[in-house]
Amino acid sequence: MNPRVINVKPEKNFNLLITFNNGEVKSFDVKPYLGIGIFKELNDLSLFNSVKPFLGSIQWANGVDLCPDTLYLESK
């Protein structure tokens, strides 16, 4: 099982700075998702900035979330 999210901070240009429970801090680019389905709502910066850690992953105020494995494996 991949590490889980313990903290997330929205950054400029639709990136997230994510801290995982193994101590790693990585950057995740949300831009590739912004044209897909409910993720389009995240183009609203106030909504994008509402991101919080949630059950080892992340979730926005509108209920959109991402798989913790995706976050870990696709972060740099």
N, CA and C atoms as a LAMMPS dump frame, in Angstrom:
ITEM: TIMESTEP
0
ITEM: NUMBER OF ATOMS
228
ITEM: BOX BOUNDS ff ff ff
-5.0000000000000000e+02 5.0000000000000000e+02
-5.0000000000000000e+02 5.0000000000000000e+02
-5.0000000000000000e+02 5.0000000000000000e+02
ITEM: ATOMS id mol type element x y z
1 1 1 N 0.844 -1.183 0
2 1 2 C 0 0 0
3 1 3 C 0.884 1.238 0
4 2 1 N 0.529 2.194 -0.83
5 2 2 C 1.271 3.453 -0.909
6 2 3 C 0.966 4.336 0.296
7 3 1 N 1.862 5.288 0.586
8 3 2 C 1.63 6.226 1.693
9 3 3 C 0.333 7.005 1.512
10 4 1 N -0.185 7.495 2.621
11 4 2 C -1.43 8.249 2.63
12 4 3 C -1.168 9.716 2.954
13 5 1 N -2.079 10.57 2.534
14 5 2 C -1.965 12.018 2.704
15 5 3 C -2.238 12.401 4.16
16 6 1 N -1.347 13.256 4.711
17 6 2 C -1.615 13.807 6.042
18 6 3 C -1.789 15.328 5.999
19 7 1 N -1.331 15.958 4.904
20 7 2 C -1.505 17.4 4.751
21 7 3 C -1.491 17.756 3.266
22 8 1 N -2.24 18.797 2.925
23 8 2 C -2.269 19.274 1.543
24 8 3 C -2.389 20.786 1.563
25 9 1 N -1.646 21.42 0.659
26 9 2 C -1.674 22.875 0.549
27 9 3 C -1.832 23.237 -0.927
28 10 1 N -2.903 23.981 -1.268
29 10 2 C -3.049 24.428 -2.655
30 10 3 C -1.993 25.472 -2.982
31 11 1 N -1.447 25.38 -4.185
32 11 2 C -0.438 26.326 -4.628
33 11 3 C -0.874 26.955 -5.947
34 12 1 N -0.062 27.871 -6.434
35 12 2 C -0.35 28.531 -7.707
36 12 3 C -0.355 27.533 -8.851
37 13 1 N -1.049 27.908 -9.908
38 13 2 C -1.056 27.137 -11.149
39 13 3 C -1.658 25.735 -10.981
40 14 1 N -2.626 25.609 -10.061
41 14 2 C -3.372 24.374 -9.85
42 14 3 C -2.482 23.189 -9.459
43 15 1 N -1.524 23.47 -8.605
44 15 2 C -0.695 22.417 -8.021
45 15 3 C -1.042 22.264 -6.553
46 16 1 N -0.797 21.072 -6.04
47 16 2 C -0.998 20.784 -4.622
48 16 3 C 0.326 20.336 -4.03
49 17 1 N 0.677 20.863 -2.884
50 17 2 C 1.837 20.406 -2.139
51 17 3 C 1.313 19.42 -1.108
52 18 1 N 1.687 18.164 -1.25
53 18 2 C 1.112 17.093 -0.439
54 18 3 C 2.182 16.474 0.46
55 19 1 N 1.847 16.338 1.726
56 19 2 C 2.704 15.636 2.69
57 19 3 C 2.084 14.269 2.95
58 20 1 N 2.91 13.234 2.807
59 20 2 C 2.462 11.861 3.006
60 20 3 C 2.938 11.339 4.362
61 21 1 N 2.292 10.281 4.832
62 21 2 C 2.604 9.764 6.166
63 21 3 C 3.959 9.064 6.268
64 22 1 N 4.692 8.983 5.176
65 22 2 C 6.064 8.462 5.229
66 22 3 C 7.079 9.603 5.291
67 23 1 N 6.585 10.846 5.39
68 23 2 C 7.451 12.017 5.487
69 23 3 C 7.76 12.691 4.169
70 24 1 N 7.42 12.061 3.061
71 24 2 C 7.686 12.673 1.754
72 24 3 C 6.736 13.84 1.502
73 25 1 N 7.263 14.867 0.854
74 25 2 C 6.466 16.014 0.426
75 25 3 C 6.611 16.095 -1.091
76 26 1 N 5.48 16.041 -1.783
77 26 2 C 5.493 16.01 -3.247
78 26 3 C 4.506 17.028 -3.807
79 27 1 N 4.699 17.362 -5.075
80 27 2 C 3.815 18.279 -5.779
81 27 3 C 2.953 17.486 -6.765
82 28 1 N 1.649 17.753 -6.734
83 28 2 C 0.705 17.093 -7.639
84 28 3 C 0.06 18.142 -8.529
85 29 1 N 0.125 17.935 -9.84
86 29 2 C -0.431 18.852 -10.827
87 29 3 C -1.874 18.445 -11.135
88 30 1 N -2.824 19.288 -10.788
89 30 2 C -4.243 18.991 -11.017
90 30 3 C -4.694 19.398 -12.42
91 31 1 N -3.907 20.209 -13.129
92 31 2 C -4.314 20.741 -14.44
93 31 3 C -4.826 19.678 -15.419
94 32 1 N -4.211 18.498 -15.523
95 32 2 C -4.713 17.511 -16.488
96 32 3 C -6.148 17.04 -16.205
97 33 1 N -6.636 17.249 -14.995
98 33 2 C -7.975 16.797 -14.623
99 33 3 C -9.034 17.877 -14.804
100 34 1 N -8.63 19.131 -14.977
101 34 2 C -9.557 20.257 -14.93
102 34 3 C -10.561 20.313 -16.076
103 35 1 N -10.376 19.536 -17.098
104 35 2 C -11.316 19.507 -18.205
105 35 3 C -12.243 18.301 -18.177
106 36 1 N -12.18 17.512 -17.12
107 36 2 C -12.915 16.245 -17.052
108 36 3 C -14.047 16.322 -16.032
109 37 1 N -15.257 16.097 -16.48
110 37 2 C -16.416 15.948 -15.603
111 37 3 C -16.497 16.948 -14.47
112 38 1 N -16.718 16.432 -13.265
113 38 2 C -16.9 17.28 -12.089
114 38 3 C -15.622 18.039 -11.723
115 39 1 N -14.478 17.573 -12.198
116 39 2 C -13.217 18.279 -11.932
117 39 3 C -13.21 19.675 -12.557
118 40 1 N -14.053 19.907 -13.573
119 40 2 C -14.141 21.233 -14.205
120 40 3 C -14.48 22.309 -13.175
121 41 1 N -15.246 21.944 -12.144
122 41 2 C -15.621 22.891 -11.1
123 41 3 C -14.4 23.452 -10.364
124 42 1 N -13.299 22.71 -10.379
125 42 2 C -12.097 23.13 -9.656
126 42 3 C -11.365 24.27 -10.351
127 43 1 N -11.815 24.67 -11.539
128 43 2 C -11.262 25.861 -12.187
129 43 3 C -11.574 27.118 -11.384
130 44 1 N -12.596 27.053 -10.534
131 44 2 C -12.932 28.136 -9.611
132 44 3 C -11.894 28.102 -8.483
133 45 1 N -11.046 29.127 -8.427
134 45 2 C -9.944 29.112 -7.452
135 45 3 C -10.41 29.012 -6.006
136 46 1 N -11.537 29.609 -5.669
137 46 2 C -12.008 29.506 -4.289
138 46 3 C -12.359 28.06 -3.954
139 47 1 N -12.922 27.334 -4.913
140 47 2 C -13.211 25.916 -4.696
141 47 3 C -11.912 25.107 -4.691
142 48 1 N -11.026 25.38 -5.64
143 48 2 C -9.747 24.663 -5.679
144 48 3 C -9.005 24.806 -4.348
145 49 1 N -9.036 26.005 -3.789
146 49 2 C -8.319 26.272 -2.54
147 49 3 C -8.993 25.677 -1.31
148 50 1 N -10.165 25.077 -1.477
149 50 2 C -10.872 24.456 -0.348
150 50 3 C -10.386 23.048 -0.035
151 51 1 N -9.4 22.558 -0.744
152 51 2 C -8.917 21.183 -0.583
153 51 3 C -8.415 20.929 0.841
154 52 1 N -8.742 19.743 1.357
155 52 2 C -8.343 19.318 2.701
156 52 3 C -7.971 17.84 2.677
157 53 1 N -7.129 17.397 3.617
158 53 2 C -6.906 15.956 3.761
159 53 3 C -8.217 15.281 4.176
160 54 1 N -8.436 14.074 3.68
161 54 2 C -9.671 13.359 4.002
162 54 3 C -9.424 11.854 3.912
163 55 1 N -9.448 11.179 5.045
164 55 2 C -9.315 9.717 5.111
165 55 3 C -8.122 9.187 4.313
166 56 1 N -6.966 9.818 4.466
167 56 2 C -5.755 9.381 3.786
168 56 3 C -5.612 9.888 2.371
169 57 1 N -6.586 10.644 1.909
170 57 2 C -6.546 11.218 0.572
171 57 3 C -6.83 12.713 0.697
172 58 1 N -7.452 13.282 -0.341
173 58 2 C -7.847 14.693 -0.3
174 58 3 C -9.276 14.815 -0.783
175 59 1 N -9.925 15.923 -0.406
176 59 2 C -11.274 16.18 -0.875
177 59 3 C -11.499 17.684 -0.913
178 60 1 N -12.254 18.124 -1.927
179 60 2 C -12.632 19.523 -2.049
180 60 3 C -14.028 19.71 -1.47
181 61 1 N -14.411 20.962 -1.264
182 61 2 C -15.704 21.298 -0.65
183 61 3 C -16.899 20.775 -1.446
184 62 1 N -16.743 20.563 -2.75
185 62 2 C -17.838 20.035 -3.568
186 62 3 C -17.895 18.508 -3.558
187 63 1 N -17.045 17.857 -2.762
188 63 2 C -17.055 16.4 -2.647
189 63 3 C -16.124 15.68 -3.597
190 64 1 N -15.494 16.39 -4.509
191 64 2 C -14.539 15.765 -5.436
192 64 3 C -13.324 15.297 -4.644
193 65 1 N -12.858 14.099 -4.973
194 65 2 C -11.671 13.576 -4.321
195 65 3 C -10.808 12.853 -5.349
196 66 1 N -9.638 12.469 -4.91
197 66 2 C -8.722 11.698 -5.753
198 66 3 C -8.191 10.523 -4.96
199 67 1 N -7.915 9.439 -5.646
200 67 2 C -7.376 8.236 -5.028
201 67 3 C -6.004 8.54 -4.42
202 68 1 N -5.762 8.117 -3.187
203 68 2 C -4.461 8.382 -2.569
204 68 3 C -3.299 7.742 -3.338
205 69 1 N -3.538 6.606 -3.982
206 69 2 C -2.483 5.969 -4.772
207 69 3 C -2.132 6.824 -5.99
208 70 1 N -3.13 7.396 -6.638
209 70 2 C -2.896 8.295 -7.765
210 70 3 C -2.081 9.5 -7.306
211 71 1 N -2.476 10.066 -6.174
212 71 2 C -1.757 11.239 -5.649
213 71 3 C -0.299 10.923 -5.419
214 72 1 N -0.012 9.775 -4.825
215 72 2 C 1.363 9.415 -4.514
216 72 3 C 2.153 9.075 -5.783
217 73 1 N 1.592 8.257 -6.626
218 73 2 C 2.325 7.775 -7.807
219 73 3 C 2.518 8.845 -8.872
220 74 1 N 1.602 9.797 -8.974
221 74 2 C 1.711 10.831 -10.011
222 74 3 C 2.294 12.145 -9.522
223 75 1 N 2.638 12.204 -8.243
224 75 2 C 3.278 13.413 -7.698
225 75 3 C 4.773 13.377 -7.973
226 76 1 N 5.361 14.588 -7.984
227 76 2 C 6.806 14.701 -8.216
228 76 3 C 7.452 15.376 -7.054
